[in-house]
């Protein structure tokens, strides 16, 4: 509770972010819809995904991008380690990684993306009269949670590598930023096998493709179960890796900055 | 609170920093070749409720020892036990009982008013509302923080931020206070206030205090005991009075009529000349070996019209300077000092 209050307090110090945040959240969804509308001008669908499905896909992608964007603090881990700023969390009874996330957490990054994502899904469902199921919707939200949690853990692992190597890992963060393109395209539209493996290992598919496929009823009952099991497995695997790196970092931490 | 009280026991403590880069790996350099020793085989014992100052030249290992006590880093060899806890392994539970101020690092939330940092610390350490208000009011009054709490740390000076950090560290009445240069940027009035607060913590709560500082005045004001470190080891462990007694000198300060120049050299039979340096309009000062005080004063009285004479303890700084500049690797006892050796010109 106190962490949350600190975040809100900090956000309220920067009121201008509210307005720009709204524009920032709306822009990706709007441009995604415009892009696919242009692509699908002379064809009904691409790889089995028509404009209504792609609007739903864009909505889910926007929600998760917002959640992932709020944990920007993990990207500051490298700088916090190099400058010695991580120490102020280590000497207090709190998780240093969580402390970083909270200090840099930006709610203005979450709500516009989530709001615009939900709006996109609702508009697409009503406008194109898509079949709606509460159970599928809840499962889709569960998979969105899996995707977001996996990416938080992946970002945490990269951040902890900063601690282990004494390096800011800016190059690795830049590579991860490029993976954003994979969020915005339904996975079946990607033909490369190599990319399919990346999608599975990095749980990119759980960010938008699988939640939107479940929401739209594109998966059969068995496929839904398998998707959920794979998602939970991926989450556990990244969680274990995060735990291992955390322990290693605790011993290896050098506390730069004197 | 543990059954141990908050004592600190270190046995054979060593910390080595290994640095390996890709180039080192390609050149097949072993980790030992690129290693830097922070602390070597250090053993010490600090009792619960004691206040200890740690001083030393740059690179002596003070901050390394400090961080080992806080649990920020792990030792390479040996062990350190603080209040029965192993600081790094038991970090979550251990840190509930300590307060830390690191003078060179920001410990506050940068963008929000400082009072929120205090409130956050209260929540973090599970301080009840009543205790929080009582201690907050005391600390705000004692440290003069009332005008500062509504400002975000980014708008405060370094000294003001340090004061608030000290308040945050003391808020939960910790069993152990670890302070690394807490008085940076503080004027003498505020330093006195901080010293009083720390003394209050020690008397009221039995808090053990460990202070790392370059300022011997701070150590003198706050601490009962001093540890002098050099090159990763402890070369002196005792009270500041014991430190002063190491040097068998007396600080002699004289006021002379007709100030004769910047320096006065007094030659005493069978000893090196004692050089008095100007310390004011008419004052001259010198640390004179105890055995030579009388003949030096006689020579001064014969040669000049002496208005005033003060004889006191030698400055601690001069003792420390000698300790720092002693032959490396000589830990333990300091050799008995001979007469001061200085070269100078006679002044007429």
Boltz contact constraints between the chains, C-beta under 6 A:
constraints:
  - contact:
      token1: [A, 2]
      token2: [B, 120]
      max_distance: 6.0
  - contact:
      token1: [A, 2]
      token2: [B, 123]
      max_distance: 6.0
  - contact:
      token1: [A, 6]
      token2: [B, 120]
      max_distance: 6.0
  - contact:
      token1: [A, 9]
      token2: [B, 112]
      max_distance: 6.0
  - contact:
      token1: [A, 9]
      token2: [B, 116]
      max_distance: 6.0
  - contact:
      token1: [A, 10]
      token2: [B, 111]
      max_distance: 6.0
  - contact:
      token1: [A, 10]
      token2: [B, 112]
      max_distance: 6.0
  - contact:
      token1: [A, 13]
      token2: [B, 111]
      max_distance: 6.0
  - contact:
      token1: [A, 84]
      token2: [B, 105]
      max_distance: 6.0
  - contact:
      token1: [A, 87]
      token2: [B, 72]
      max_distance: 6.0
  - contact:
      token1: [A, 87]
      token2: [B, 105]
      max_distance: 6.0
  - contact:
      token1: [A, 88]
      token2: [B, 107]
      max_distance: 6.0
  - contact:
      token1: [A, 90]
      token2: [B, 72]
      max_distance: 6.0
  - contact:
      token1: [A, 91]
      token2: [B, 70]
      max_distance: 6.0
  - contact:
      token1: [A, 91]
      token2: [B, 95]
      max_distance: 6.0
  - contact:
      token1: [A, 91]
      token2: [B, 100]
      max_distance: 6.0
  - contact:
      token1: [A, 92]
      token2: [B, 95]
      max_distance: 6.0
  - contact:
      token1: [A, 93]
      token2: [B, 92]
      max_distance: 6.0
  - contact:
      token1: [A, 93]
      token2: [B, 95]
      max_distance: 6.0
  - contact:
      token1: [A, 93]
      token2: [B, 96]
      max_distance: 6.0
  - contact:
      token1: [A, 251]
      token2: [B, 74]
      max_distance: 6.0
  - contact:
      token1: [A, 255]
      token2: [B, 67]
      max_distance: 6.0
  - contact:
      token1: [A, 255]
      token2: [B, 72]
      max_distance: 6.0
  - contact:
      token1: [A, 255]
      token2: [B, 73]
      max_distance: 6.0
  - contact:
      token1: [A, 258]
      token2: [B, 63]
      max_distance: 6.0
  - contact:
      token1: [A, 258]
      token2: [B, 104]
      max_distance: 6.0
